[in-house]
Amino acid sequence: MAESSPILVGVEGFVVGEEFQLEHGKSLIVGRSRSCDVSLRHCAKWLQLDPEERDLEQDFKTVSRKHMRVTYYNVNSIEIEDLSSNGTFVDGKRIDRILISDIKEKQHEILLGTQERFRLEWKEA
């Protein structure tokens, strides 16, 4: 049985419908690069596009190759760090780095670029 843990749920953009579980003591790098733990290039919605459509996609390019790092230290300490020049927004505010300490009580919205939106929430086992 899986443990209770925080998850990133894609709610808008190419990440819509995707879920990424955070592991205790580990970081996830999110961005466009294939080397990222969460790469937009691996999302089903991106993979469904024709190569010509991918070349024309402007919103995709507003996400940096390595855009943000999310680190799950413990239930009272989840760090989100902006790694991009375009900015990372948590609950509507641009951040450099933020520590989330209320994940069990409240969901948080994360926006990368112009359309990639995640919800950070607690998921019970």
C-alpha positions in Angstrom: 0.0 0.0 0.0 1.3 3.5 -0.9 2.1 5.9 1.8 0.2 9.2 2.3 2.1 11.9 0.6 2.0 15.2 -1.3 1.3 15.0 -5.0 1.5 17.5 -7.9 -1.7 17.2 -10.0 -1.7 18.8 -13.5 -4.8 20.9 -13.9 -4.1 23.0 -17.0 -1.8 23.0 -20.0 0.3 20.1 -21.2 0.4 18.7 -17.6 -3.4 18.4 -17.3 -4.4 14.9 -16.0 -0.9 14.0 -14.9 0.0 13.2 -11.3 3.4 13.1 -9.7 3.9 11.8 -6.2 6.6 13.5 -4.1 9.0 11.2 -2.2 10.1 12.0 1.3 13.6 13.5 1.4 13.7 13.9 -2.4 13.4 16.7 -5.0 11.6 16.9 -8.3 12.8 19.2 -11.1 10.0 20.3 -13.4 10.5 21.9 -16.8 10.7 21.4 -20.6 13.9 19.4 -20.6 13.7 15.6 -21.1 16.2 15.3 -18.3 13.7 16.8 -15.7 12.0 14.5 -13.3 8.7 16.0 -14.6 9.2 16.9 -18.2 6.5 18.6 -20.3 7.9 16.6 -23.2 6.8 13.4 -21.6 3.2 14.5 -20.9 0.5 12.7 -22.9 -1.0 16.0 -24.2 2.4 17.1 -25.6 3.0 13.7 -27.2 -0.3 13.9 -29.0 0.7 16.9 -31.0 2.1 16.6 -34.5 5.7 17.8 -34.9 4.5 20.9 -36.8 2.1 21.8 -34.0 4.9 21.4 -31.4 7.1 23.9 -33.4 4.3 26.5 -33.4 3.4 26.1 -29.7 4.3 29.4 -28.0 3.0 28.7 -24.4 5.3 25.7 -24.2 8.3 27.9 -24.6 7.3 30.1 -21.6 8.4 27.2 -19.4 12.1 27.0 -18.8 14.2 23.9 -19.5 14.5 23.5 -15.7 11.7 25.7 -14.3 11.3 24.7 -10.6 12.4 22.4 -7.9 10.0 20.9 -5.4 11.5 19.2 -2.3 9.5 17.2 0.2 11.4 17.3 3.6 8.4 16.4 5.7 4.6 17.1 6.1 5.3 20.6 7.5 8.1 21.4 5.1 7.8 21.3 1.3 10.1 23.7 -0.5 9.3 25.2 -3.9 12.2 27.0 -5.6 12.0 29.0 -8.8 14.8 28.0 -11.3 13.5 30.1 -14.2 13.7 33.6 -15.6 10.0 33.6 -16.4 8.9 33.1 -12.8 7.1 30.5 -10.8 3.8 31.5 -9.1 2.4 29.9 -6.0 -1.2 30.8 -5.1 -0.9 33.8 -7.5 2.3 35.3 -6.1 5.7 35.2 -7.8 8.2 33.3 -5.6 12.0 32.8 -5.5 11.6 30.2 -2.8 8.7 29.3 -0.5 8.2 26.8 2.3 4.8 25.1 2.4 3.8 24.0 5.9 0.1 23.5 5.7 -0.3 20.9 2.9 -2.6 18.7 4.9 -5.0 21.6 5.4 -4.8 23.5 2.2 -4.1 22.9 -1.5 -1.7 25.2 -3.3 -1.8 26.3 -7.0 1.5 26.5 -8.9 1.8 28.2 -12.3 4.7 27.8 -14.7 4.9 30.0 -17.8 1.6 31.1 -19.2 -0.5 27.9 -18.9 1.1 25.0 -17.0 -0.8 24.8 -13.8 -0.4 22.3 -11.0 -2.3 21.7 -7.7 -0.1 20.6 -4.8 -2.2 18.6 -2.4 -2.1 15.9 0.2 -3.1 12.4 -0.9 -4.1 9.9 1.8 -3.0 6.3 1.2 
